[in-house]
Amino acid sequence: MTQIDLDFIRSQFPAFTEPSLAGWGFFENAGGSYPARQVVDRLTHFYTSCKVQPYAPYPASEQAGAMMDESYARLAAMLNVGEDEVHFGPSTSQNTYVLAHAFRARMREGDEVIVTNQDHEANSGAWRRLADSGIVIREWKVDPETGHLNLGDLDRLLSDKTRVVAFPHASNIVAEINPVAEICAKVRQSGAVTVVDGVSYAPHGLPDIGALGADVYLFSSYKTYGPHQGVMAVRREVADRLPNQSHWFNAGHIRKKLVPAGPDHAQVAALAGIALYTDAVHDHHFADRPGPAERARRVHDLFRAQEVRLAAPLLDYLAARNDVRLLGPRDPARRAPTIAIAHARKGEDLARALGAHRIMAGGGDFYAVRLIEALGIDPDHGVLRLSFLHYTSPAEIERAIGALDRVLSGR
Ligand SMILES: Cc1ncc(COP(=O)(O)O)c(C=O)c1O
């Protein structure tokens, strides 16, 4: 198995040579990652040389439009979906909000939507609000000890009235990787549509959405080394059935139909940088060059293997402490490296104390209030969360463990 070349990886991120960040260990990646050089370069290029209204008949505008088109094409190919199945909106929260509205127009009173209490509010609240207009909301509840979603419970909730099942690929707190392909197959068989929040999973390797079989898959590109956008893949047949959410005259325009806001042209253009970074990683580590979906799959596996290696000592350390409640699986292979703990001290206080040791971490409820409550934790007390990516070094992990040791022991 190919091992990741960390020096090469870190050379692709300007933040790692930025003097003001030197000496800081970055452990709030689930909030937003450092951007890759390819993304920063495209954003700079766009702002410098073609920040004009795109798709008009003059060279700067043609270039702007071509850069935006390239983002659709490159990302779709890597995500293994059609180019017309990719939609870029301002954020995942806005994308789910618009989607829920669109789906509601095709539902009847008494139809059912299944949501979880494992999700970030983005893929939960927008659906739950449909209760105000007569849609029945059924909650797929986590195990209060482990935060695990049990598939048997989903079986009991699915009915011939279920229209949508909204669930996360991985939670931003317990981080367990849910069996998305299995859930999507089950839900499709029942005749409903799946809406998968991949925000907490995609930073750990771009998903093969085609293989997962999700009808809708969402993630936020500012967490996948890119600009601040929401990426949404919607299966063609599903998008075709949904009513237009944009200006009436845009109904036939697939990129606009589900995104009422005017696009942020520069950021859309910069999105291709995520694919270019993925390719740079691929070409550095592999001698041959298969198609884009396979290149993305290889890089995904490379990242995952590295992150599993990095997460093991931190998880072992936390699991061994009897003053800490480690949330989610202890086995690094079953989870994303977004590692939250509950402790007698408030999450935010612990994060602040880690800052004194030059560790950037976060504390609070991370908009997963329902999950935090289900786990028996007061959201005001919150959790401490340390989240990292493939670009994190073993030395940074060691430093984080050392800093945690001092902070948790009150030293
Ligand atoms: C798991 C998860 N889903 C959804 C969101 C919302 O994403 P956005 O900020 O793009 O609306 C977040 C944001 O942190 C998240 O962590």
The ligand as an SDF file (V2000), in Angstrom:
LIG
                    3D

 16 16  0  0  0  0  0  0  0  0999 V2000
  -21.9180   17.8440    9.4010 C   0  0  0  0  0  0  0  0  0  0  0  0
  -22.2600   19.2250    8.9340 C   0  0  0  0  0  0  0  0  0  0  0  0
  -23.3100   19.3730    8.1160 N   0  0  0  0  0  0  0  0  0  0  0  0
  -23.6570   20.5730    7.6480 C   0  0  0  0  0  0  0  0  0  0  0  0
  -22.9530   21.7020    7.9810 C   0  0  0  0  0  0  0  0  0  0  0  0
  -23.3920   23.0120    7.4420 C   0  0  0  0  0  0  0  0  0  0  0  0
  -22.5680   23.4150    6.4040 O   0  0  0  0  0  0  0  0  0  0  0  0
  -22.5970   24.9040    5.8760 P   0  0  0  0  0  0  0  0  0  0  0  0
  -21.7530   25.7030    6.8000 O   0  0  0  0  0  0  0  0  0  0  0  0
  -21.9860   24.8020    4.4990 O   0  0  0  0  0  0  0  0  0  0  0  0
  -23.9820   25.3470    5.8410 O   0  0  0  0  0  0  0  0  0  0  0  0
  -21.8530   21.5990    8.8190 C   0  0  0  0  0  0  0  0  0  0  0  0
  -21.0850   22.7890    9.1940 C   0  0  0  0  0  0  0  0  0  0  0  0
  -20.2560   22.8000   10.0480 O   0  0  0  0  0  0  0  0  0  0  0  0
  -21.4870   20.3040    9.3080 C   0  0  0  0  0  0  0  0  0  0  0  0
  -20.4460   20.1380   10.1120 O   0  0  0  0  0  0  0  0  0  0  0  0
  1  2  1  0
  2  3  1  0
  2 15  2  0
  3  4  2  0
  4  5  1  0
  5  6  1  0
  5 12  2  0
  6  7  1  0
  7  8  1  0
  8  9  2  0
  8 10  1  0
  8 11  1  0
 12 13  1  0
 12 15  1  0
 13 14  2  0
 15 16  1  0
M  END
$$$$
